[in-house]
Amino acid sequence: MLRLRNVSAGYGAVPVLSGIDLDVGRGETVALLGPNGAGKSTLLAAVTGTIPQRAGEISVTEHDVARLASHRIVELGVALVPEGRLVFAPFSVADNLRLGAVRLAGGRAALAERFEYVYALFPRLAERRAQVAGTLSGGEQQMLAIGRALMSAPRLLLLDEPFLGLAPLVVEEIRRALEKLRETGLTLLMVEQKLDIALPFASRAYVLIKGRVALHDTTANLVRRADLTNLYFALATAQA
């Protein structure tokens, strides 16, 4: 589904990412781990075409997207849930969702189906469809950000810190929703800092440190490592 080879990307003269190789298979859930400043969000920006400086091979469903505009990448089935939610605060819940469907094919029937799909996944959004997004709780705004991304009917969903700053009960509610998405065969790449959240959810994990892949393994192997936490922080310290 997603393939990166020797990818570099950045915002200025010095690249944030360098020599990144990464694969996400169709229907797979992969975690991208690493401390603050590791380049995780930059990697998602490279995939979605929202960063101007990127090089290397980036392919989605065997289409080369390294030189495509972001709206063309959306049309290929990629959607991003950004860090910090970034909902359109003055707009209603329904209008926020509608904005996520601007590249959706199929006309009114397809749009109605996507609304139904999102409201079934997050019933709280259905209850608050006319409410201004800026007045929602943090957890509800995260549900809205995920729902907005789903409105484009993606095949690959990129999640940037989807549990950041949320209460434990809300984390569990959103986790259950993501598990439902995974069961439908949706491919997920999730950026996360916390090992205890990411490892039970994903099948494989990449650890990104200072813009490079420092460790890659199945989560089944990683959770069996008694030294994993120490290794994780040792890698970060060694490359700081």
C-alpha positions in Angstrom: 0.0 0.0 0.0 2.7 2.5 1.0 6.4 2.2 0.1 9.2 4.6 1.0 12.8 4.2 -0.3 15.7 6.5 0.6 13.3 9.3 1.4 14.6 12.6 2.6 12.5 15.7 3.4 12.9 19.0 5.3 11.9 22.6 5.5 15.3 24.3 4.9 18.8 23.6 3.9 19.2 20.7 6.4 16.9 17.7 5.9 14.7 16.5 8.7 14.5 13.0 7.3 17.4 11.1 5.6 17.5 7.7 4.0 14.0 6.5 5.2 12.9 3.1 4.1 9.4 2.1 5.2 6.6 -0.3 4.1 3.0 -0.6 5.1 1.1 -3.5 3.6 -2.5 -3.4 2.5 -4.8 -3.8 5.5 -1.9 -3.6 7.9 -1.5 -1.3 11.0 2.0 0.0 11.5 3.2 2.3 14.3 5.8 5.0 13.8 7.5 5.7 17.1 10.0 8.2 18.4 10.6 11.1 20.7 9.7 14.7 20.0 11.7 16.1 17.1 12.4 12.7 15.5 10.7 13.6 12.2 7.5 11.6 12.5 5.2 14.4 11.5 7.6 15.4 8.7 7.4 11.8 7.3 3.6 12.1 7.2 3.9 15.4 5.5 6.2 13.9 2.9 3.7 11.2 2.1 0.8 13.6 1.9 2.7 16.2 -0.3 2.3 19.0 2.2 6.1 19.6 2.5 7.8 21.3 -0.4 11.2 19.6 0.0 11.1 15.8 -0.4 13.1 13.3 -2.5 13.3 9.6 -2.9 10.7 7.0 -3.8 7.2 7.5 -2.3 4.6 5.2 -3.7 0.9 4.6 -2.8 -0.8 1.6 -4.3 2.1 1.5 -6.8 1.6 5.1 -7.8 4.6 7.4 -7.5 3.4 10.3 -5.4 6.8 12.0 -4.7 6.0 14.8 -7.1 2.2 14.9 -6.9 0.2 17.8 -5.3 -1.5 16.9 -2.1 -5.0 16.9 -3.6 -3.9 14.3 -6.1 -2.6 12.1 -3.3 -6.0 12.4 -1.6 -7.6 11.2 -4.8 -5.4 8.1 -4.6 -6.9 7.2 -1.2 -4.6 8.9 1.4 -6.1 10.8 4.3 -4.3 12.5 7.3 -5.6 13.1 10.8 -3.2 15.9 11.9 -1.6 16.4 15.2 -3.6 18.8 17.3 -6.9 18.0 15.5 -7.0 21.3 13.6 -10.7 21.3 13.2 -12.4 24.4 11.7 -13.6 25.9 15.0 -16.2 28.4 13.7 -17.9 25.7 11.5 -20.4 23.1 12.6 -19.6 19.5 13.0 -21.4 18.7 9.7 -19.6 21.4 7.8 -16.2 20.1 9.1 -17.1 16.7 7.8 -18.3 18.0 4.5 -14.9 19.7 4.0 -13.3 16.3 4.3 -15.3 15.1 1.3 -14.2 17.8 -1.2 -12.4 15.2 -3.3 -15.0 12.4 -2.8 -16.3 10.9 -6.0 -19.9 9.7 -6.4 -22.0 12.8 -5.9 -24.7 13.2 -3.2 -25.3 9.5 -2.7 -21.6 9.0 -1.9 -21.6 12.0 0.4 -24.7 10.8 2.3 -23.1 7.3 2.7 -19.9 8.8 4.2 -21.9 10.9 6.7 -23.8 7.8 7.7 -20.6 5.9 8.1 -18.9 8.5 10.3 -22.0 9.0 12.4 -22.3 5.3 13.0 -18.6 5.1 14.0 -18.9 8.2 16.3 -22.5 8.6 17.5 -21.5 11.7 19.5 -20.8 13.5 16.3 -24.3 12.7 15.1 -25.7 14.1 18.3 -23.7 17.3 17.8 -23.8 17.7 14.0 -25.2 21.2 14.2 -22.8 22.3 17.1 -19.9 24.6 16.4 -16.7 22.6 16.4 -14.8 25.0 18.6 -17.2 24.2 21.5 -16.6 20.5 21.4 -14.5 18.8 24.1 -10.9 17.7 23.1 -12.0 14.1 22.7 -14.9 15.1 20.5 -12.7 17.3 18.4 -10.4 14.3 17.9 -13.3 12.2 16.8 -14.3 15.0 14.4 -10.7 15.1 13.0 -10.8 11.4 12.3 -14.3 11.5 10.9 -13.3 14.4 8.6 -10.4 12.3 7.2 -12.8 9.3 6.7 -15.1 11.4 4.6 -12.8 11.0 1.6 -13.2 7.2 1.8 -9.5 6.6 2.2 -7.6 3.4 1.7 -4.7 4.6 3.8 -5.3 6.6 7.0 -2.4 8.4 8.5 -2.8 9.3 12.2 -0.5 11.8 13.9 -0.6 11.4 17.7 -4.4 10.5 17.8 -4.4 10.0 21.6 -2.4 13.1 22.6 -3.8 14.9 25.5 -6.9 12.8 25.9 -8.4 11.3 29.0 -8.1 7.5 29.4 -11.8 6.9 28.8 -11.7 8.9 25.6 -8.5 7.1 24.5 -10.3 3.8 24.9 -13.3 5.0 22.9 -11.2 6.2 20.0 -9.1 3.0 20.2 -12.2 1.0 19.8 -13.2 3.1 16.8 -9.8 2.6 15.2 -10.1 -1.2 15.8 -13.4 -1.2 13.9 -11.7 0.6 11.0 -8.9 -1.9 11.0 -11.4 -4.8 10.9 -12.8 -3.3 7.7 -9.4 -3.7 6.1 -8.4 0.0 6.2 -4.6 0.4 6.2 -3.3 2.5 9.1 0.0 4.2 9.8 0.0 5.7 13.3 2.5 8.1 14.8 2.8 7.7 18.5 5.3 8.4 21.3 3.9 6.0 23.9 5.0 2.3 23.6 2.1 1.1 25.8 -0.5 2.5 23.4 1.2 1.8 20.1 2.6 -1.7 20.5 -0.7 -3.6 21.4 -2.5 -1.9 18.5 0.0 -2.3 15.6 1.5 -5.3 13.9 4.9 -3.7 13.2 6.7 -0.7 14.4 9.4 1.6 13.2 11.4 3.7 15.7 12.5 7.0 14.2 15.3 8.9 15.8 16.7 12.2 14.5 15.2 11.6 11.0 16.4 8.0 10.6 15.0 4.6 11.2 16.8 3.3 14.3 14.8 0.1 14.8 12.2 -1.9 13.0 10.5 -5.1 14.1 7.1 -6.8 14.6 5.4 -5.6 17.7 5.1 -9.2 18.9 9.0 -9.3 19.0 9.2 -5.9 20.5 6.9 -6.5 23.4 8.9 -9.6 24.4 12.1 -7.5 24.8 12.6 -6.8 28.5 15.0 -4.1 27.6 12.7 -2.3 25.1 12.0 0.8 27.2 15.7 1.2 28.0 16.6 0.6 24.4 14.1 3.1 23.2 15.5 5.9 25.3 19.1 4.8 24.8 18.6 5.2 21.0 17.2 8.7 21.5 20.0 9.7 23.8 22.7 8.2 21.5 21.5 10.2 18.5 20.6 13.4 20.4 
